[in-house]
Amino acid sequence: QDIYEGAFLYTRTPSLPATIEGKARVAAEANGYVWSKFCVVDNACPAQTETKQEAATLTWDDVPDLIEWFAPGTVPKKDFSGRYE
């Protein structure tokens, strides 16, 4: 990665209180940052839809795929045309 030239402002509340914003603006600009270039990032977790939890079923046909998953390169590659039929 290259040099990171930015700043983070963490708050204890979901939004930045106006009293803190003024102090943060002064501190940022005093250190050469342009306040108008700052942006708000929403790190809230979006609501998740419920998913049905059911057991996975495997057959003997799945064994080569599992072997390849845990030890790549052990199962010869199959010719694949790119079409699913």
MIVO-681946 format. One record per residue: x, y, z of N, C-alpha, C in turn; residue number from 1. Coordinates in pm, 1 decimal. Each point is the difference from the previous one (the first is absolute). Layout:
REM residues N
<rec><n_px>X</n_px><n_py>Y</n_py><n_pz>Z</n_pz><ca_px>X</ca_px><ca_py>Y</ca_py><ca_pz>Z</ca_pz><c_px>X</c_px><c_py>Y</c_py><c_pz>Z</c_pz><num>NUM</num></rec>
...
This chain:
REM residues 85
<rec><n_px>82.4</n_px><n_py>-117.2</n_py><n_pz>0.0</n_pz><ca_px>-82.4</ca_px><ca_py>117.2</ca_py><ca_pz>0.0</ca_pz><c_px>87.0</c_px><c_py>123.9</c_py><c_pz>0.0</c_pz><num>1</num></rec>
<rec><n_px>-56.1</n_px><n_py>104.5</n_py><n_pz>-49.6</n_pz><ca_px>69.7</ca_px><ca_py>127.2</ca_py><ca_pz>-4.3</ca_pz><c_px>-21.9</c_px><c_py>74.6</c_py><c_pz>131.5</c_pz><num>2</num></rec>
<rec><n_px>54.4</n_px><n_py>118.1</n_py><n_pz>9.6</n_pz><ca_px>-15.8</ca_px><ca_py>82.4</ca_py><ca_pz>119.3</ca_pz><c_px>-146.6</c_px><c_py>41.9</c_py><c_pz>12.5</c_pz><num>3</num></rec>
<rec><n_px>-54.5</n_px><n_py>-17.7</n_py><n_pz>118.2</n_pz><ca_px>-138.4</ca_px><ca_py>40.5</ca_py><ca_pz>23.1</ca_pz><c_px>0.2</c_px><c_py>142.9</c_py><c_pz>49.0</c_pz><num>4</num></rec>
<rec><n_px>-69.4</n_px><n_py>86.5</n_py><n_pz>-69.0</n_pz><ca_px>-7.9</ca_px><ca_py>139.7</ca_py><ca_pz>39.1</ca_pz><c_px>-145.8</c_px><c_py>33.9</c_py><c_pz>28.2</c_pz><num>5</num></rec>
<rec><n_px>-40.9</n_px><n_py>-20.3</n_py><n_pz>121.3</n_pz><ca_px>-138.3</ca_px><ca_py>25.5</ca_py><ca_pz>36.8</ca_pz><c_px>-13.8</c_px><c_py>-1.5</c_py><c_pz>149.9</c_pz><num>6</num></rec>
<rec><n_px>-121.7</n_px><n_py>-3.7</n_py><n_pz>45.0</n_pz><ca_px>-26.3</ca_px><ca_py>1.0</ca_py><ca_pz>143.0</ca_pz><c_px>-132.5</c_px><c_py>-68.8</c_py><c_pz>27.8</c_pz><num>7</num></rec>
<rec><n_px>-15.7</n_px><n_py>-45.8</n_py><n_pz>121.7</n_pz><ca_px>-124.2</ca_px><ca_py>-59.7</ca_py><ca_pz>45.3</ca_pz><c_px>-50.2</c_px><c_py>79.6</c_py><c_pz>119.5</c_pz><num>8</num></rec>
<rec><n_px>-127.9</n_px><n_py>8.2</n_py><n_pz>11.8</n_pz><ca_px>-61.8</ca_px><ca_py>64.5</ca_py><ca_pz>115.0</ca_pz><c_px>-103.9</c_px><c_py>-97.4</c_py><c_pz>54.0</c_pz><num>9</num></rec>
<rec><n_px>26.6</n_px><n_py>-55.4</n_py><n_pz>116.4</n_pz><ca_px>-91.3</ca_px><ca_py>-95.5</ca_py><ca_pz>61.5</ca_pz><c_px>-86.9</c_px><c_py>71.6</c_py><c_pz>103.6</c_pz><num>10</num></rec>
<rec><n_px>-126.4</n_px><n_py>-37.1</n_py><n_pz>4.7</n_pz><ca_px>-90.0</ca_px><ca_py>57.4</ca_py><ca_pz>99.7</ca_pz><c_px>-65.4</c_px><c_py>-111.4</c_py><c_pz>80.1</c_pz><num>11</num></rec>
<rec><n_px>-57.0</n_px><n_py>36.6</n_py><n_pz>110.5</n_pz><ca_px>-70.8</ca_px><ca_py>-97.6</ca_py><ca_pz>82.8</ca_pz><c_px>-147.0</c_px><c_py>-9.9</c_py><c_pz>-39.1</c_pz><num>12</num></rec>
<rec><n_px>-41.0</n_px><n_py>86.9</n_py><n_pz>-89.7</n_pz><ca_px>-138.9</ca_px><ca_py>2.4</ca_py><ca_pz>-44.9</ca_pz><c_px>-2.8</c_px><c_py>-24.0</c_py><c_pz>-150.8</c_pz><num>13</num></rec>
<rec><n_px>-114.4</n_px><n_py>-41.9</n_py><n_pz>-54.7</n_pz><ca_px>-8.1</ca_px><ca_py>-26.2</ca_py><ca_pz>-143.9</ca_pz><c_px>24.5</c_px><c_py>123.1</c_py><c_pz>-87.7</c_pz><num>14</num></rec>
<rec><n_px>-25.6</n_px><n_py>119.0</n_py><n_pz>53.3</n_pz><ca_px>22.2</ca_px><ca_py>121.3</ca_py><ca_pz>-79.4</ca_pz><c_px>100.7</c_px><c_py>89.8</c_py><c_pz>71.8</c_pz><num>15</num></rec>
<rec><n_px>59.2</n_px><n_py>91.1</n_py><n_pz>-76.2</n_pz><ca_px>100.0</ca_px><ca_py>91.2</ca_py><ca_pz>54.4</ca_pz><c_px>-69.0</c_px><c_py>121.4</c_py><c_pz>61.3</c_pz><num>16</num></rec>
<rec><n_px>11.1</n_px><n_py>17.6</n_py><n_pz>131.9</n_pz><ca_px>-62.1</ca_px><ca_py>116.1</ca_py><ca_pz>63.1</ca_pz><c_px>61.7</c_px><c_py>129.9</c_py><c_pz>-53.7</c_pz><num>17</num></rec>
<rec><n_px>-81.0</n_px><n_py>103.9</n_py><n_pz>-14.2</n_pz><ca_px>46.2</ca_px><ca_py>128.1</ca_py><ca_pz>-54.1</ca_pz><c_px>114.0</c_px><c_py>58.3</c_py><c_pz>83.1</c_pz><num>18</num></rec>
<rec><n_px>-4.3</n_px><n_py>-19.3</n_py><n_pz>131.3</n_pz><ca_px>106.4</ca_px><ca_py>55.1</ca_py><ca_pz>85.0</ca_pz><c_px>134.0</c_px><c_py>-66.3</c_py><c_pz>-29.7</c_pz><num>19</num></rec>
<rec><n_px>-3.4</n_px><n_py>-127.2</n_py><n_pz>-29.4</n_pz><ca_px>123.1</ca_px><ca_py>-73.5</ca_py><ca_pz>-31.9</ca_pz><c_px>45.0</c_px><c_py>32.1</c_py><c_pz>-141.8</c_pz><num>20</num></rec>
<rec><n_px>-95.0</n_px><n_py>18.2</n_py><n_pz>-91.5</n_pz><ca_px>36.1</ca_px><ca_py>29.6</ca_py><ca_pz>-138.4</ca_pz><c_px>83.2</c_px><c_py>127.6</c_py><c_pz>-9.5</c_pz><num>21</num></rec>
<rec><n_px>-38.8</n_px><n_py>102.3</n_py><n_pz>72.9</n_pz><ca_px>74.7</ca_px><ca_py>125.5</ca_py><ca_pz>-1.7</ca_pz><c_px>143.8</c_px><c_py>-19.0</c_py><c_pz>46.2</c_pz><num>22</num></rec>
<rec><n_px>17.7</n_px><n_py>-74.4</n_py><n_pz>109.2</n_pz><ca_px>134.2</ca_px><ca_py>-25.9</ca_py><ca_pz>52.8</ca_pz><c_px>81.3</c_px><c_py>-85.1</c_py><c_pz>-98.7</c_pz><num>23</num></rec>
<rec><n_px>-65.0</n_px><n_py>-98.6</n_py><n_pz>-61.1</n_pz><ca_px>68.4</ca_px><ca_py>-87.1</ca_py><ca_pz>-95.5</ca_pz><c_px>41.0</c_px><c_py>78.2</c_py><c_pz>-124.1</c_pz><num>24</num></rec>
<rec><n_px>-85.7</n_px><n_py>88.8</n_py><n_pz>-46.4</n_pz><ca_px>30.4</ca_px><ca_py>83.4</ca_py><ca_pz>-117.4</ca_pz><c_px>124.3</c_px><c_py>85.3</c_py><c_pz>26.8</c_pz><num>25</num></rec>
<rec><n_px>3.1</n_px><n_py>64.9</n_py><n_pz>115.3</n_pz><ca_px>114.6</ca_px><ca_py>84.9</ca_py><ca_pz>35.0</ca_pz><c_px>128.2</c_px><c_py>-83.0</c_py><c_pz>5.6</c_pz><num>26</num></rec>
<rec><n_px>-7.2</n_px><n_py>-116.9</n_py><n_pz>65.1</n_pz><ca_px>118.5</ca_px><ca_py>-85.4</ca_py><ca_pz>12.2</ca_pz><c_px>46.1</c_px><c_py>-51.5</c_py><c_pz>-136.4</c_pz><num>27</num></rec>
<rec><n_px>-93.6</n_px><n_py>-39.9</n_py><n_pz>-84.0</n_pz><ca_px>35.6</ca_px><ca_py>-51.5</ca_py><ca_pz>-132.1</ca_pz><c_px>65.0</c_px><c_py>108.5</c_py><c_pz>-84.8</c_pz><num>28</num></rec>
<rec><n_px>-61.5</n_px><n_py>116.4</n_py><n_pz>-4.3</n_pz><ca_px>52.1</ca_px><ca_py>108.9</ca_py><ca_pz>-82.7</ca_pz><c_px>133.3</c_px><c_py>52.2</c_py><c_pz>53.5</c_pz><num>29</num></rec>
<rec><n_px>19.6</n_px><n_py>-6.6</n_py><n_pz>131.9</n_pz><ca_px>127.1</ca_px><ca_py>41.6</ca_py><ca_pz>58.3</ca_pz><c_px>113.2</c_px><c_py>-95.1</c_py><c_pz>-39.0</c_pz><num>30</num></rec>
<rec><n_px>-36.1</n_px><n_py>-120.8</n_py><n_pz>-42.4</n_pz><ca_px>99.6</ca_px><ca_py>-99.5</ca_py><ca_pz>-39.6</ca_pz><c_px>5.4</c_px><c_py>-20.7</c_py><c_pz>-150.7</c_pz><num>31</num></rec>
<rec><n_px>-56.7</n_px><n_py>95.5</n_py><n_pz>-73.7</n_pz><ca_px>12.5</ca_px><ca_py>-3.2</ca_py><ca_pz>-145.4</ca_pz><c_px>-107.3</c_px><c_py>-78.2</c_py><c_pz>-74.1</c_pz><num>32</num></rec>
<rec><n_px>-102.7</n_px><n_py>-47.0</n_py><n_pz>67.7</n_pz><ca_px>-107.7</ca_px><ca_py>-72.8</ca_py><ca_pz>-66.5</ca_pz><c_px>-109.3</c_px><c_py>97.0</c_py><c_pz>-45.7</c_pz><num>33</num></rec>
<rec><n_px>-65.7</n_px><n_py>-35.5</n_py><n_pz>-108.2</n_pz><ca_px>-110.9</ca_px><ca_py>80.8</ca_py><ca_pz>-51.4</ca_pz><c_px>-128.4</c_px><c_py>-66.0</c_py><c_pz>49.0</c_pz><num>34</num></rec>
<rec><n_px>-69.5</n_px><n_py>65.9</n_py><n_pz>90.4</n_pz><ca_px>-118.1</ca_px><ca_py>-59.2</ca_py><ca_pz>63.5</ca_pz><c_px>-106.3</c_px><c_py>-42.4</c_py><c_pz>-101.3</c_pz><num>35</num></rec>
<rec><n_px>-17.2</n_px><n_py>77.6</n_py><n_pz>-106.0</n_pz><ca_px>-104.1</ca_px><ca_py>-31.3</ca_py><ca_pz>-99.6</ca_pz><c_px>28.6</c_px><c_py>-129.2</c_py><c_pz>-75.7</c_pz><num>36</num></rec>
<rec><n_px>121.4</n_px><n_py>-50.8</n_py><n_pz>8.6</n_pz><ca_px>33.7</ca_px><ca_py>-126.6</ca_py><ca_pz>-67.6</ca_pz><c_px>-29.6</c_px><c_py>-121.3</c_py><c_pz>87.5</c_pz><num>37</num></rec>
<rec><n_px>-31.9</n_px><n_py>23.4</n_py><n_pz>126.3</n_pz><ca_px>-35.1</ca_px><ca_py>-111.3</ca_py><ca_pz>88.0</ca_pz><c_px>-138.1</c_px><c_py>-53.1</c_py><c_pz>-39.1</c_pz><num>38</num></rec>
<rec><n_px>-22.6</n_px><n_py>-127.0</n_py><n_pz>23.1</n_pz><ca_px>-131.2</ca_px><ca_py>-57.9</ca_py><ca_pz>-29.0</ca_pz><c_px>-44.6</c_px><c_py>-86.1</c_py><c_pz>117.2</c_pz><num>39</num></rec>
<rec><n_px>-128.2</n_px><n_py>-19.7</n_py><n_pz>8.8</n_pz><ca_px>-58.0</ca_px><ca_py>-81.9</ca_py><ca_pz>105.8</ca_pz><c_px>-13.4</c_px><c_py>-142.8</c_py><c_pz>-52.7</c_pz><num>40</num></rec>
<rec><n_px>45.7</n_px><n_py>-94.4</n_py><n_pz>78.5</n_pz><ca_px>-9.7</ca_px><ca_py>-141.1</ca_py><ca_pz>-36.0</ca_pz><c_px>-101.3</c_px><c_py>-65.9</c_py><c_pz>92.3</c_pz><num>41</num></rec>
<rec><n_px>-94.5</n_px><n_py>-71.3</n_py><n_pz>-57.6</n_pz><ca_px>-101.4</ca_px><ca_py>-69.8</ca_py><ca_pz>78.9</ca_pz><c_px>47.6</c_px><c_py>-143.1</c_py><c_pz>24.3</c_pz><num>42</num></rec>
<rec><n_px>44.3</n_px><n_py>-27.9</n_py><n_pz>120.5</n_pz><ca_px>47.2</ca_px><ca_py>-133.7</ca_py><ca_pz>34.4</ca_pz><c_px>-107.2</c_px><c_py>-83.9</c_py><c_pz>68.4</c_pz><num>43</num></rec>
<rec><n_px>-124.5</n_px><n_py>43.8</n_py><n_pz>-9.4</n_pz><ca_px>-108.7</ca_px><ca_py>-75.5</ca_py><ca_pz>61.4</ca_pz><c_px>-21.0</c_px><c_py>-130.0</c_py><c_pz>-77.2</c_pz><num>44</num></rec>
<rec><n_px>-36.8</n_px><n_py>-101.5</n_py><n_pz>69.5</n_pz><ca_px>-29.1</ca_px><ca_py>-127.9</ca_py><ca_pz>-64.6</ca_pz><c_px>-142.5</c_px><c_py>4.4</c_py><c_pz>-54.8</c_pz><num>45</num></rec>
<rec><n_px>-17.9</n_px><n_py>-28.7</n_py><n_pz>-128.3</n_pz><ca_px>-136.0</ca_px><ca_py>1.8</ca_py><ca_pz>-54.8</ca_pz><c_px>-82.9</c_px><c_py>-114.9</c_py><c_pz>58.1</c_pz><num>46</num></rec>
<rec><n_px>-129.3</n_px><n_py>17.6</n_py><n_pz>-1.4</n_pz><ca_px>-88.8</ca_px><ca_py>-105.5</ca_py><ca_pz>49.2</ca_pz><c_px>18.5</c_px><c_py>-125.3</c_py><c_pz>-85.5</c_pz><num>47</num></rec>
<rec><n_px>7.4</n_px><n_py>-111.8</n_py><n_pz>65.0</n_pz><ca_px>19.9</ca_px><ca_py>-127.0</ca_py><ca_pz>-69.7</ca_pz><c_px>-133.1</c_px><c_py>-74.2</c_py><c_pz>-10.6</c_pz><num>48</num></rec>
<rec><n_px>-26.0</n_px><n_py>-52.1</n_py><n_pz>-118.4</n_pz><ca_px>-120.1</ca_px><ca_py>-81.1</ca_py><ca_pz>-15.9</ca_pz><c_px>28.6</c_px><c_py>-138.7</c_py><c_pz>57.3</c_pz><num>49</num></rec>
<rec><n_px>-102.1</n_px><n_py>-57.9</n_py><n_pz>55.2</n_pz><ca_px>17.8</ca_px><ca_py>-133.2</ca_py><ca_pz>57.4</ca_pz><c_px>20.9</c_px><c_py>-101.2</c_py><c_pz>-111.2</c_pz><num>50</num></rec>
<rec><n_px>91.3</n_px><n_py>-91.7</n_py><n_pz>23.1</n_pz><ca_px>22.6</ca_px><ca_py>-107.2</ca_py><ca_pz>-95.9</ca_pz><c_px>-36.6</c_px><c_py>-131.9</c_py><c_pz>64.3</c_pz><num>51</num></rec>
<rec><n_px>-47.4</n_px><n_py>-87.9</n_py><n_pz>-82.0</n_pz><ca_px>-39.0</ca_px><ca_py>-131.3</ca_py><ca_pz>49.4</ca_pz><c_px>126.4</c_px><c_py>-82.5</c_py><c_pz>24.7</c_pz><num>52</num></rec>
<rec><n_px>12.4</n_px><n_py>-49.7</n_py><n_pz>119.7</n_pz><ca_px>115.3</ca_px><ca_py>-81.4</ca_py><ca_pz>35.9</ca_pz><c_px>-37.1</c_px><c_py>-146.8</c_py><c_pz>-17.0</c_pz><num>53</num></rec>
<rec><n_px>66.3</n_px><n_py>-63.3</n_py><n_pz>-92.2</n_pz><ca_px>-25.2</ca_px><ca_py>-142.8</ca_py><ca_pz>-17.7</ca_pz><c_px>132.3</c_px><c_py>-72.1</c_py><c_pz>-20.1</c_pz><num>54</num></rec>
<rec><n_px>0.8</n_px><n_py>-125.3</n_py><n_pz>28.9</n_pz><ca_px>122.8</ca_px><ca_py>-77.9</ca_py><ca_pz>-9.3</ca_pz><c_px>41.7</c_px><c_py>-18.0</c_py><c_pz>-145.6</c_pz><num>55</num></rec>
<rec><n_px>130.2</n_px><n_py>4.8</n_py><n_pz>-22.0</n_pz><ca_px>52.8</ca_px><ca_py>-25.1</ca_py><ca_pz>-134.7</ca_pz><c_px>4.8</c_px><c_py>-150.6</c_py><c_pz>-22.6</c_pz><num>56</num></rec>
<rec><n_px>-29.0</n_px><n_py>-39.0</n_py><n_pz>-120.2</n_pz><ca_px>8.6</ca_px><ca_py>-141.7</ca_py><ca_pz>-32.2</ca_pz><c_px>108.2</c_px><c_py>-19.2</c_py><c_pz>-105.2</c_pz><num>57</num></rec>
<rec><n_px>84.3</n_px><n_py>-96.6</n_py><n_pz>22.2</n_pz><ca_px>107.7</ca_px><ca_py>-31.3</ca_py><ca_pz>-92.3</ca_pz><c_px>-15.1</c_px><c_py>-143.0</c_py><c_pz>-49.7</c_pz><num>58</num></rec>
<rec><n_px>46.8</n_px><n_py>-22.4</n_py><n_pz>-120.2</n_pz><ca_px>0.5</ca_px><ca_py>-135.5</ca_py><ca_pz>-55.9</ca_pz><c_px>143.5</c_px><c_py>-34.2</c_py><c_pz>-37.4</c_pz><num>59</num></rec>
<rec><n_px>21.2</n_px><n_py>-121.5</n_py><n_pz>-45.4</n_pz><ca_px>134.0</ca_px><ca_py>-41.3</ca_py><ca_pz>-40.9</ca_pz><c_px>50.7</c_px><c_py>83.5</c_py><c_pz>-117.6</c_pz><num>60</num></rec>
<rec><n_px>-90.5</n_px><n_py>55.5</n_py><n_pz>-78.5</n_pz><ca_px>40.9</ca_px><ca_py>85.5</ca_py><ca_pz>-111.9</ca_pz><c_px>69.2</c_px><c_py>128.0</c_py><c_pz>48.4</c_pz><num>61</num></rec>
<rec><n_px>-22.4</n_px><n_py>38.1</n_py><n_pz>124.9</n_pz><ca_px>59.7</ca_px><ca_py>120.8</ca_py><ca_pz>54.5</ca_pz><c_px>143.0</c_px><c_py>-20.1</c_py><c_pz>51.4</c_pz><num>62</num></rec>
<rec><n_px>42.5</n_px><n_py>-124.5</n_py><n_pz>17.0</n_pz><ca_px>130.9</ca_px><ca_py>-28.1</ca_py><ca_pz>58.7</ca_pz><c_px>115.2</c_px><c_py>62.3</c_py><c_pz>-80.0</c_pz><num>63</num></rec>
<rec><n_px>5.5</n_px><n_py>-15.0</n_py><n_pz>-133.2</n_pz><ca_px>111.3</ca_px><ca_py>62.6</ca_py><ca_pz>-73.0</ca_pz><c_px>4.5</c_px><c_py>152.1</c_py><c_pz>18.9</c_pz><num>64</num></rec>
<rec><n_px>-114.6</n_px><n_py>64.0</n_py><n_pz>3.6</n_pz><ca_px>-3.1</ca_px><ca_py>144.5</ca_py><ca_pz>21.2</ca_pz><c_px>52.5</c_px><c_py>36.0</c_py><c_pz>139.0</c_pz><num>65</num></rec>
<rec><n_px>-35.4</n_px><n_py>-78.9</n_py><n_pz>99.0</n_pz><ca_px>48.8</ca_px><ca_py>25.3</ca_py><ca_pz>135.1</ca_pz><c_px>150.8</c_px><c_py>-19.7</c_py><c_pz>8.7</c_pz><num>66</num></rec>
<rec><n_px>50.0</n_px><n_py>-103.9</n_py><n_pz>-66.6</n_pz><ca_px>145.3</ca_px><ca_py>-22.9</ca_py><ca_pz>-1.0</ca_pz><c_px>70.2</c_px><c_py>118.9</c_py><c_pz>-64.4</c_pz><num>67</num></rec>
<rec><n_px>-52.4</n_px><n_py>47.4</n_py><n_pz>-111.9</n_pz><ca_px>59.9</ca_px><ca_py>113.8</ca_py><ca_pz>-69.3</ca_pz><c_px>-7.5</c_px><c_py>125.6</c_py><c_pz>87.0</c_pz><num>68</num></rec>
<rec><n_px>-105.9</n_px><n_py>14.4</n_py><n_pz>75.7</n_pz><ca_px>-14.2</ca_px><ca_py>116.3</ca_py><ca_pz>87.1</ca_pz><c_px>108.8</c_px><c_py>2.4</c_py><c_pz>106.5</c_pz><num>69</num></rec>
<rec><n_px>25.3</n_px><n_py>-115.8</n_py><n_pz>62.1</n_pz><ca_px>96.8</ca_px><ca_py>-5.2</ca_py><ca_pz>109.2</ca_pz><c_px>143.9</c_px><c_py>-19.1</c_py><c_pz>-47.8</c_pz><num>70</num></rec>
<rec><n_px>18.1</n_px><n_py>-57.6</n_py><n_pz>-117.1</n_pz><ca_px>134.7</ca_px><ca_py>-22.7</ca_py><ca_pz>-54.2</ca_pz><c_px>-1.1</c_px><c_py>32.8</c_py><c_pz>-149.0</c_pz><num>71</num></rec>
<rec><n_px>4.1</n_px><n_py>128.7</n_py><n_pz>-35.2</n_pz><ca_px>-7.5</ca_px><ca_py>40.6</ca_py><ca_pz>-140.8</ca_pz><c_px>107.7</c_px><c_py>-66.4</c_py><c_pz>-85.6</c_pz><num>72</num></rec>
<rec><n_px>-40.0</n_px><n_py>-41.8</n_py><n_pz>-119.6</n_pz><ca_px>92.9</ca_px><ca_py>-60.9</ca_py><ca_pz>-94.5</ca_pz><c_px>8.2</c_px><c_py>-151.2</c_py><c_pz>8.6</c_pz><num>73</num></rec>
<rec><n_px>-73.6</n_px><n_py>-62.8</n_py><n_pz>93.5</n_pz><ca_px>8.2</ca_px><ca_py>-145.2</ca_py><ca_pz>14.4</ca_pz><c_px>-97.2</c_px><c_py>-73.4</c_py><c_pz>-90.9</c_pz><num>74</num></rec>
<rec><n_px>-101.4</n_px><n_py>69.1</n_py><n_pz>-46.6</n_pz><ca_px>-98.4</ca_px><ca_py>-61.7</ca_py><ca_pz>-88.5</ca_pz><c_px>23.3</c_px><c_py>53.6</c_py><c_pz>-141.0</c_pz><num>75</num></rec>
<rec><n_px>13.4</n_px><n_py>-90.1</n_py><n_pz>-98.7</n_pz><ca_px>21.4</ca_px><ca_py>47.6</ca_py><ca_pz>-136.9</ca_pz><c_px>-113.4</c_px><c_py>92.6</c_py><c_pz>-44.5</c_pz><num>76</num></rec>
<rec><n_px>36.8</n_px><n_py>105.1</n_py><n_pz>-74.9</n_pz><ca_px>-100.9</ca_px><ca_py>95.1</ca_py><ca_pz>-47.7</ca_pz><c_px>-84.5</c_px><c_py>-64.5</c_py><c_pz>-108.5</c_pz><num>77</num></rec>
<rec><n_px>-128.3</n_px><n_py>32.9</n_py><n_pz>2.3</n_pz><ca_px>-92.8</ca_px><ca_py>-49.3</ca_py><ca_pz>-100.8</ca_pz><c_px>-8.6</c_px><c_py>102.7</c_py><c_pz>-112.1</c_pz><num>78</num></rec>
<rec><n_px>-27.6</n_px><n_py>-45.8</n_py><n_pz>-119.6</n_pz><ca_px>-24.9</ca_px><ca_py>93.4</ca_py><ca_pz>-109.0</ca_pz><c_px>-134.9</c_px><c_py>64.5</c_py><c_pz>24.2</c_pz><num>79</num></rec>
<rec><n_px>-2.4</n_px><n_py>131.3</n_py><n_pz>-6.7</n_pz><ca_px>-124.0</ca_px><ca_py>71.7</ca_py><ca_pz>24.7</ca_pz><c_px>-19.0</c_px><c_py>98.3</c_py><c_pz>-113.4</c_pz><num>80</num></rec>
<rec><n_px>-114.1</n_px><n_py>-12.0</n_py><n_pz>-68.0</n_pz><ca_px>-27.4</ca_px><ca_py>83.9</ca_py><ca_pz>-115.8</ca_pz><c_px>-50.9</c_px><c_py>138.9</c_py><c_pz>39.3</c_pz><num>81</num></rec>
<rec><n_px>-37.2</n_px><n_py>16.2</n_py><n_pz>127.5</n_pz><ca_px>-55.2</ca_px><ca_py>126.8</ca_py><ca_pz>43.1</ca_pz><c_px>-152.4</c_px><c_py>1.2</c_py><c_pz>-3.3</c_pz><num>82</num></rec>
<rec><n_px>-57.2</n_px><n_py>-109.8</n_py><n_pz>-44.0</n_pz><ca_px>-146.4</ca_px><ca_py>-8.1</ca_py><ca_pz>-6.8</ca_pz><c_px>-49.3</c_px><c_py>-101.6</c_py><c_pz>102.0</c_pz><num>83</num></rec>
<rec><n_px>-103.0</n_px><n_py>39.4</n_py><n_pz>69.2</n_pz><ca_px>-67.5</ca_px><ca_py>-92.6</ca_py><ca_pz>92.8</ca_pz><c_px>-120.6</c_px><c_py>-56.3</c_py><c_pz>-71.0</c_pz><num>84</num></rec>
<rec><n_px>-13.6</n_px><n_py>-127.7</n_py><n_pz>7.0</n_pz><ca_px>-114.4</ca_px><ca_py>-63.9</ca_py><ca_pz>-67.3</ca_pz><c_px>-84.6</c_px><c_py>-75.7</c_py><c_pz>98.2</c_pz><num>85</num></rec>
